[in-house]
Amino acid sequence: MEVTRDVSFTSPSARETVIVRALGPSCDEAVGVYAIHDAEGRPIWSWSAPLPRAFGHVFENNNAMQEFLQRWAQPKLSTTQTAPEWSLLQSGQTTLDRLTYQDIRARNLPMLCHFSGTAREMCVFWEPAAGGAGQFYERDAEETEQ
């Protein structure tokens, strides 16, 4: 199964595409792939995981999977300045060192957050100098942006 949605991640006028896929012999044995492609179709970010491990055993049938994919394909868009200050991060929320995290946050770069587990979101930033997205931090899905 696959769901595609247009987004403006890298800039307000940009036209990227989010593609989410469930691959496998059955819904409860699927691997999920989250990918963002630029306007020319080039991949700029991807993430994957076994769906039952990341999201639990809620994929009993095609309807549940289709509903999940529809929600998963709707990222939250903001900027890195809305991310928590370094001192507010919990251990393991980011793989970046302090100076890199603070630099990315201060530069107020485009940020996209997508589900990465039960009540969890992965937030990635757009680095224009590199022409790609990178993992910024992970947060609780209910967490409000600061």
Protein Blocks (a to p, Z undefined) as FASTA:
>chain_A
ZZdddddfkbmkbccddddddedjbfklcccddddddfkopafbdcdddfklmnopablb
fklmmmmmmmmmmccdddfklpccfklpcehkacbdfklmmmmmmnopacddddfbehia
cdddddfknopacdfbdcdfklccZZ
